[in-house]
C-alpha cells in the first residue's frame, strides 16, 4: 500500500508541475496578446493547442494512476 501512495504522489506531482509550466506559458502568451492583431490570432491558436495538450496529458496521468491502483488491488 505504501508503494501505491508513493506512485500516486509522484503522478500528482507530475500533473502539478505540468500545470505550472502551462500556466507560465499562458502568462507569457497573455503579455504577447497586447501587441498586434496578428499576435492576437496567433495567441488564441496557441492557447487552444496548450489547452488540448493539458487535457490529453491529464487523461494520460489519470489513466496511469488507474492502472497503478488496479495493479495493487488485484
N, C-alpha and C positions, 0 to 999 in steps of 0.2 A: 504494500500500500504506500510505503514511503517513496518508492521509486515512481509510482504513479503521480504523486504530488510534485515530485521534482520535475518530472516530464511536463506536467501541466503548467508549472511555474515557468519553465523555460519557454514553452509555447506562448504563454500570455505575455512574457517579457518581449518576445519577438514581435508580437502584434503591437505592443505599446511603442516600441522603437520605430516600427514601420509607420504607425500613425503620426508619430512626432516628425519623422522625416517628410512625410507627405504634407503635414501642416506647415513646415518650413518652406517647402516648395510652393504651396499655395500662397503663403505670405509674400514670397518673392514675386510671384506672378501678380498678386494684388497691387504691388508697387508699380509693376510694369503697365498695369491697366490704364493708369492716368496719362500715359504719354500720347499715343496716337490711336486712330480708328483701326488701323491695321493691327496694331498690337492688341487692341481690344478683341478683335476677332480671333487672333492667334491664341490669346489667353483663354478665351471661352472654349476653344477646341482642346487646349492642353488640360484645362480643368476637367472637361468631360473624360479625357483619357486617364487622368490621375484618379478620378472617382471610380471609373471602371476597374482600374488596377487595384484600388483598395478593396472593392467588392470581391474580385477574384482572389486576392491574397487572403482576405478574411475567410472566404469559403474554403480555401485550401487549409488554413490553420484549423478551422473548426472541424474539417474532415479528418485531419491528422490527430486532433485531440480525441475525436470519436473513436478512431482506430485504436489509440492507446488505451482508452477506457475499456473497449471491447476485449482487447488483449488481456487485460488484468482481471476482467470479470469472468472470463471463460475458464 
